[in-house]
């Protein structure tokens, strides 16, 4: 322990960073559900056994134990312990707000902040005296009072970032109603602490040049948080009445806003339909206006309009505070359709993106507006020509946000010029938005446009072929089903296959063309080889034969591991008979035989090797196919499966026919694993569960993972996992 105490803080911080990084998913996924258990040391290669990363619980437990070693380890491990927050239970959410914000009531919070400022100044004064005492300074009470007055004078100057009412305790405040500004909001705690430290250092530098004063200790961990999401948040099962659910909500806009103000380094934010009522206009401002937009980088200087320095301008105070925050990199708003969110986003777009610069319109009084009407009219014209942008955000998911109208959705999406991941599935996206997105500076790597009923085949074709933003796409989802089929025609597909850069480059790793009118000729004669393709969606194409699909995988996409064939091929759709459906196409037995003889046998079964061979030969299958998604009737016809092939069902309506003896082991795809292998045992356990599994079990995600930048090949659980793997549409 004595040797550990001599280690520099940077080394302890680096060790803690490696512990945290050990719990992050590997960049190249094995595509299999995460197995919880002790299966050996994780590897960064595609691997299911051993897993690609440590479990989150193991990492958090390790970091928590490091915090208990000594003060040095506490300072090194605490930032990584708070680096990622996943809100799960209502009571833990309230504890989180208390820990980071320090209170819930507005006036009590302001009073506690004032007391904290007073205590911090007192502590800073003592630290300054202790530091300067070594240089010969006096440390009596008179010196303490003089130092404190100098610090207060610096903080209360014209450039001070702390309101004057917070520089004195509540008991000594002037009770005049003019003491507080209308709807005053206290500055963020992290900025107060930094301002006090800077003021102390300036005073010391003036009196004792060259003397270093240690930074003040801030016990609140908000500045360490880089990631927060509500993916696992639930209030179901708490036995609350309907009235309590409406009047006594846990996640409110005020609490979320207060929390975001204390997180200057936040980079990723995930919301869900269970808390979208808290996404008010103030919350959206805190999310999107931090960083570059508040520094003026998001809008050219001639379009910014006049900026006032009035100390009573609350909007200006918020802008100054947000300048020191980092830009958001990823936002996930899956399923957010509440009236509160829709109204807030509409107002945000109208205020910030379509009209006069929002940093003025929300805070000026009528006299100021009248006096600056001539200047504002010019600003309106320039603001509309060059709207506010958010260059820091790279990943955006709006899947299922159906209530946002096209005239609001279009400027909102186009305000992010640096997008690499974009999921607009099941939204009111229009061809005009797709055309404008193609001409933007975005460099898309992952794009999902599933079930966008307003898009046309010509708009998709033009975008994929001619748009610079689409030239580097590696993951593409154009999923459609019987309810919302693909708008593409056979001619559109022919041009896309032969001309679109994302298809001709051979860089695709994920592709879903479900419900598109794909023919045998398109697959064999037009489509280029796709050597990197790992997950392929060809569902809801009833006239496409199994033989054509098998030949395409064998000749042009041998690395495909997951194939979806829901309601595809006449050989598999034996259950379509009924009223209005025509005569049955076959039987369950015939469908099972066709699947095994035309797909599984030629593509997944290693060839037989003569036992008379003198050399040890390890047979390999012709392709990497090991998971096939089928419809519910087709899965029912397979019964218990055949050999090592078993049925694994999700928590919802999806199901897969899986080779349980195949998988990634130590960076290598192996088949015919022994019966006692942990990966095979885990797959058998999932098959025996018959759908009683977690929401993260499944293959071929229907939702893009944006918070960690893993795209359509990413893996999620919680509500995001249910959207990815459980729901059919």
C-alpha positions, 0 to 999 in steps of 0.5 A: 500500500505504501508503494501505491500511495507514491503513484502519480494521480495520472497513473491511477486515473489511467488504470481506472479508465482501463477498468471502465473501458473493459465494460464497453462492448467490442467495436466488432460485435459477434451478433449474438445476445450477451451471455452473463456469467464467468466465461473467461477473460474478455476479448476485443475480437468478435467473440461470444465465448469468452464475451467481448467485454466485462459485464457492467455490474463487474465494472461498476463493482470494481470501480466502487471498490477502488473508491474505497481504497484511499483518497487518491484512488477515490479521486481517480475512480470516481469520475469513471464510476459516474461516467455512465448513468442508466436510470432504472427505478423511480426512487433511484432517479430521485436519489440521483437528482438529490446527489447531483443537484442537491435539492428539488424545491427551487427556493430551497435549492437557491438558499442551499446554493448560497450557503454552499457559496459562502462555505466554499469562499470560506474554505477557499480563503483558508486554502489561500492563506495556507498556501501563502503562509509558506511564502511568509504571509500572515494567517490571523483573523484580520488577514482572513477577513481581508482575503475574503473581501478581496475574493468577494470583490473579484466575484462581485465585479462587473464580469462576475459569473455569480449573481450578487444574491448568492454571495451572501447567506439567506439570513443576511439578504435584503428582503426587498422584492427587488433582491431577486430577478424575476424567475431567477435561476441559480448558476450551475454548481460546477461553474460556481466552484470554478469561478471561486477557484479562479477568483482565489487564484487571481487574488493570490497571483496579485499578492503572491505571484507564482504561488499555486492554490489547489482547486476547491473540492466539489462533492457533486459528481454532475461534471463527471457524467458523459452518458445518461439514458432512461432506457430501463426506466419503468414505473409499472408495478408501483401500484400508483393510481391514475391521478398519482401518475398524472399529478405526482410524476417522478421524471419532470421537466424541472428535474431533468433541466436541473440535472442537465445544468449540472452536467457540462460534459454530457455527450449522449442522452437517451429518452423513451416513451415512459418519460417523454412528458418531461421533454419540455422546451427548457429541456430541449434548450439545455440539450441542443444549445450547449457547446458550439451553438452558444459560442456562436459557431452554429450560425454565421456572424451576420445571421446572429443578430445583436447580442445584449449584455444586460445582466437581467437577461436570463437567456444571456445568462443561460447562453454564457453558462452553456458556452462552457459545456461540451456538444452533444454527440448522440441523442436517442428519442425512440418512441417519444410521441407525447403532446408535451414533447411534440409541442416543445419540439415544434416551439424549439424549431420555430424559435431557434431554426425558422425565425429570429435568433432564439437567444433574443426572442425569449428574453427581451421585454416589449421596450427592448423589442420596439427600440431594436425593431429595425435591427431585428428585421435585418436579423430575421432575414439573415437568420432564415437564410443561414439557420442555427446548426448543431455541428457537434451531434453525430448520431440521431435516432427518431424511430417511431416519432410519428407525431412530428409533422414534416415541416418541423421534422425537416429543419430539425434533421437538417440542423445537424450537418455532421451526422454519421448515424441516422434512424428515421424509421416510422416517421413522416419523412418526405422526399424533400427532406431526403433530397436536402439531406443528400445535399448536406455535409453529412457523411452517413455510415448507418441509415434506417428508413424503415416504414417511412410511408411518405417516401417514394421509390424515385426519391430513395433511388436518387438519394442512394445513387447521387447523394454525396451523403450516402456514398459511404453507407455501410448499414442500410435499412429499407425495411417494409412489411405487408402493412407498409411495403417498400415503395421501390420498384424492380427498375429502381432496385436494378439501378440501385444495385448497379449504380449506388456507391454503397452497393458497388463498393462492397462495404455493406455490413447490414442490409434490409430490403424486406418487402422490396420486389427483388427477383432472381435476376436482380440477385444473380446478374445485377447485384455486386458481390457483398463480401462484408455483409453479415446481416441480410433482411429479405422478408415479405418477398413471397415470390422469391425462391429459396434457391435464388436466395441460397445461390446469392449467399453462396456466390456473393455474400458468403459472410452473411451470418443472419438471414431473415425470411419472414413470409418469403418464398413460396416454399415456406409460406404453407400457412397462407391458405384460408379465406381470400388467400387461395389454395395452400402452397404446401404443408409444414413438412414440405416447408421444413424439408425445403428449408433444410435441403435448399438453404441449411444443407448447402450453406451451413453444413460442413461437407463429409470427409472420408475417414480414409484420408491420411491428413487431418482435415477440419471441414468448413461450411461454405458460408457463415450462415447460422441464424435464419428468421422465419414467420410464426407459422414456419417456426411452428412447422419446424417443431423442436428443430433438427440436430443442432438447429433449434428455435429461439424466440424473443420476448415479443413476436419474432423468432429465429432458427439457430444453429446452437453449435455454431458461434464466435469463439475467441475471434473465430467462427466455429461449428459443431461445438461440443455439447459441453461448450458454454456457448452451445449450452447458453444457446440451448438454454435460450431455446428451452426458455421458449420466449421467456427471455430478456428484451435484448435476445435476438438477431438482426436489429430493427433499431439503430444503436446510436448512443455507443455508435454501433449502428444496426449491428449494435446490441441493446436491452431494455426498451431499446432492445424490445424495439430492436428484437421483440417487435415485428414492425 
